[in-house]
Amino acid sequence: MRRDRLEALGLFLLLFTAVSPLHGAAELRISNVKAQAGTKFLVPVTLSGGEDIVGLQFRVRFEAGSVSAPPSVMPVSGDLLAGHTVGANPDGNELHVVIFSSSLAPFRAGQGIVAYLILQLSAGMAAGSATPLQLTEVQATNANGANVALTTHDGSVTSSTALDPPAAGENELVFPQVANGSFPGGRFLSTLLVVNRTAATVTGTVRFYKSSGSVFSLRLSDGRTGSEFPLTVAEGGSALLQTDGSGPLAVGYARLSASGPVGGTILFSQLDAGGSPLVQAGVGASPAGTRFVIPVLYRKGTSNTGVAFANVSSQSADLTLTLRDKTGSSTDTASVQLAPGQHLPKFATELFGSLAAVNDFAGVLEAESSQPVSAVALKMQGPILTTFPVISSLHAPPSVNPVPVISGISPSSTTAGGLAFTLTVDGTDFVSGAKVRWNGTERTTAFVSSSQLTASIPASDVAAAGTAAVTVLNPEPGGGVSNSLSFVIGAPPKPQIQVSPASLDFGKVSTGATKQLTFSIQNAGTAALSVQSITKTSAVFSISSPGLPFSVAPGVEQAVTVTFAPTAGGGVSDTVTITSNDAAHPTVTIPLNGVGDAGTAPTIQQVTLTKLDNFAVKADVQFADPDGDIVKIEFLWYLGSTLHKTMTLTSPTDVNLAGLTSATISRVFPDLGITTPFGKVHPNKVEIQATDARNLVSNKVSKDF
């Protein structure tokens, strides 16, 4: 576009909007892209919420020396434009872009691309380095001359040796019929030709599908195999993919996604057994539609018309097919249902049984579908294939909004009592103005794309545990409420204390001895349990636990030890009291019981002494000890009233008395002789006494001899 023409359009926009107030809201965004150094690249400029806009101008600023705007290279119109004029003029390190409709036609509704800008990346840009692309001086107007408020988002370009593949469905072309493989006497192969309509390199991905909608694996003539093939098309150039005709004959369809606007056609080739071409026919890409007509020619035994339908939507498509003769009268009908991604190739005689009763037929097949489908038609007369057009109906009903479908929500759950949050809803067929509903009530909604919405969910919606139904409402005309997905509001986490066992019984424990038992504190809840105190009253019990306060994680238990150390005989009872942050059971008690066993003192029952030679004495001592715990027996030897010698038998060192409740021990004590002025004599008295482990002392037996 000439610079003076562009400036005139820009001036018209300024004059048109200068006298009008601001109106509406929309978002203009520059994408982040990758490009190879030294090449031209496409920059998609996307718009959402701009269905009121009839004119738009803006500047894209870039870094001089990194990016430039090639002269005389115009942007490519995007899918939101409806007969609009697009012009651009380089201005130093900026590109001035104007989009205008002389008939004041508005942009199409929804989110999409208004234009693809074509810029050049410097050959000196190092791989991995990025440079910004900034939107400035943005102005938009509606048909009434009011300014339309726009928010903007800048983008960037990154130098890369490898370009990103396009997203599935981006700039999509559908080829509803692909044939490949051998049959008796020959084989079919398909050649896909893609043409780049822009002055910049475009990347693409071709995906092949079987009639069932599953992936269609095949071999290309260049040796590559698979169902998905990348391609790169140079500026103004073309690319070719050709199947090699190997394997059994199979049919399906192909979908091409591209990073920029492209055109394409598919060529069917029938080869004989020697590989020589018998017949070829080319078919262009088919746009998806819901109403169209296809010419039908049929002559019994000579020619037939073949049609193929491909459902590229995410929902089942119900097709109503009507066969009309030259007068427009209906002669037969058929119904077909195609699952998402499914493909159906049929001859007219297979769809309409009435053709079997006639020799010749010339008319049309009229198709109406509940979802957009792509179609192709071929006339077959012997080995000759002729392409028939697929014509959009001139009597299509006015465009209506579809019923949306929800496929996922994020997040899908939260905890009761949480904060407000943003809910992301994914699905298909969302339109601008769609509303997310929470239990049937609309929430503030932002339209992101036809496959995504976001909604503001206040804290009051998740104050209590339960389940909320999330739906999407598309506005009229048409529209409606989607399927429902459940959002789970879980109960807030809380601790739950459990103790085991419920009581501790130590039984009988000797005084002076100790016994230990343990109980466990388990957290059966969903939040950390804080044990703040563990107390008891009696001094004969002691508690050993981690330092207080301590925490017990959910599903974990902590052992606590209680020691019983009786100091006197008799029963003792106490209670362990545990306090924690379990609101339902802030205090838990465990009864303690134990019996102190003071024991019974041993008894010396009988003593027999026998004098032996050399002043030795044999002592036979009979005793009784119910506790069986004598630890020593003492012998005190006297001459008259004077203590001569003390001798002690200890258990188990000198004699093992453990466990003996009644026994007689014999012991010889050598050389107990006592020297006197009159010579050496035996002691004439002994005192014997036993002591047990509790320091209980027996009766003292005194024996003269």
QUIHU-V973942 format. One line per field, one symbol per residue. ss: DSSP state (a for helix, b for strand, c for the rest). A space follows every 50 residues. Layout:
# QUIHU-V973942
ss = ???
This chain:
# QUIHU-V973942
ss = ccaaaaaaaaaaaaaaaacccbbbbbbbbbcbbbbccccbbbbbbbbbcc ccbbbbbbbbbcccccbbcccccccbbcccccccbbbbbbbccbbbbbbb cccccccccccbbbbbbbbbbccccccccbbbbbbbbbbbbbccccbbbb bbbcbbbbbcccccccccccccbbbbbbbbbbbccbbbbbbbbbbbcccc cbbbbbbbbbccccbccbbbccccbbcbbbbbbccccbbbbbbccccbcb bbbbbbbbcccbbbbbbbbbbbccccbbbbbbbbccccbbbbbbbbbbbc ccbbbbbbbbbcccccbbbbbbbbcccccbbbbbbbbbccccbbbbbaaa acaaaaaccbbbbbbbbbbbbbbbbbbbbbbccbbbbbcbbbcccccccc bcccbbbbbbccbbbcccccbbbbbbbbccccccbbbbccbbbcbbbbbc cbbbbbbcaaaacccbbbbbbbbbcccbcbbcccbbbbbbccccccbbbb ccbbbbbbbbccccbbbbbbbbbcccccbbbbbbbcccccbbbbcccccb bbccccbbbbbbbbcccccbbbbbbbbbbbccaaacbbbbbbbbbbbccc ccbbbbbbbbbcaaacbbbbbbbbcccccbbbbbbbbbbccbbbbbbbbb cccccccccccbbbbbbbbccccbbbccbbbcccbbbbbbbbccccbccc bbbbc
